[in-house]
Amino acid sequence: MTKEQEITKLTEIWYQIVGLDYHKDKDCHWYIDKVWSYGEPPKYSVEHYGYIFHEDLNMEFKTYKEAEIYLLEIIKEAIGREEKWAKDVVKHPEKYESDWVEEGHNLKNAKKILEILKDK
């Protein structure tokens, strides 16, 4: 599998996870931009401006290959955080009840996330 195919697969998994709950469209977009500046060789920038994985992500690399490798790592990290959250919700659902979400909502979503990730 090429890196591009792996990125595509991971963004599909990410979309399934964030699609379970309220999200903004920008949560589903990951970028590698190519920028030429000041007559120098191009640089590649990895970017994501989501709310769920809300890191201010804007890392610069000298090669596209380096940018792709980092993008794979960061999407895996985002998915890993959601998996960790889901496991904690299943283990301690009472910690995740709140006045602003329907009772059992977080537990239901956590179980769905773990089901999505089970075969991946």
N, C-alpha and C positions, 0 to 999 in steps of 0.2 A: 504494500500500500504506500502510495506517495504521501509526502507531508501534506499536500493540498487535499488529498482524499481524507486523510486523518483529521485535518482541521474541519473539513465539511462534516464528517461524522460527529465530531465533538460539538460543533455548533448545532447540529440536529438534536443531540442529547440535551444540550443547554436549553434550546428552545422548548423542548418537552417539559423540562423542569420549571422554567420561568413561566411557561404557559399555564401552569396549574393555578397560579395566583395572579393578583393584579400586578401588571407590569406595564412599562412604557415601551413603545416600539424600539427605542434606542437601546434597551437591554439586550436586544437580539442581534446587534451589529458589532462586528469586530473588524478592524482595519489594519492593513499594511499600506502605508502611503510612501510614494517615492518622491523625493524633493531635491531639486537642483537649486543651489544657492551660491552666489558669489563666484561663479565660474569654477567651482570645485566639483569633484565627483559626487554623484547623487548619494543621498542618505535615505535609509528606510526607517519609517516610524511605525511602531505598533501602537494602536489606539483602541480604546473602548470607553464609552461615556455612559454606561448604564447606571441604574440605581441599585439593582440587586447586588451586583458585584461592583461596588461603588468606589473602586480605586481610581485615583486620577492617573489613568494609564496613558502615558505618552513617552515611550522609550525609543531611543534612536540607535540605529545600527548601521554599520558600514556596508553590509551585504544583505541581499534579500534572504539568503539561506539563514543567516543569523536571526533575522526578524521572524522567519517562519518557525524556527526552533523555539524562540521565546514565546511566540503566539501560542504554540502548542502547550508549552508549560503553563502559561497564564490561564488558558481555558481549562486545563486539567485542575489547576488550583481553584478556579471558580466552582467547578463541579464538585471538587473535593470538599469545599466549604459547605456547599448545600447538602452533601452526603453526611457530613459531620453533624450539621444542624438536625437533619432528619433522624439520625440515630439517637441524638439526645432527646428529641421530642418523643420518640417512641419509648425511650427508657424513662423519661420524666414528663409525661404529658401535662401534669398539673402546673408545671413551671411556665407553660406556654399558653395557658388560658388567659384571655383578657376581655375587657369590657367592649372593645371595639371590633372583635371578630366573633362570628358564630361559634357556639360551643362545639368543640371537636374539630374545627376547621384545620388547625395546624396539624393535628394528629393525622387527619385524613390525607392532607397533602404530603406529610412526611412519609407515610406508608406508600403513597404513589411514587414519590421520588425514589425510595428504596427499590420499588418494583421496577422502575425504569432502569435503574443502575444495576440491577441483579444480573442481567444477561449481557452487559456491555463490557 
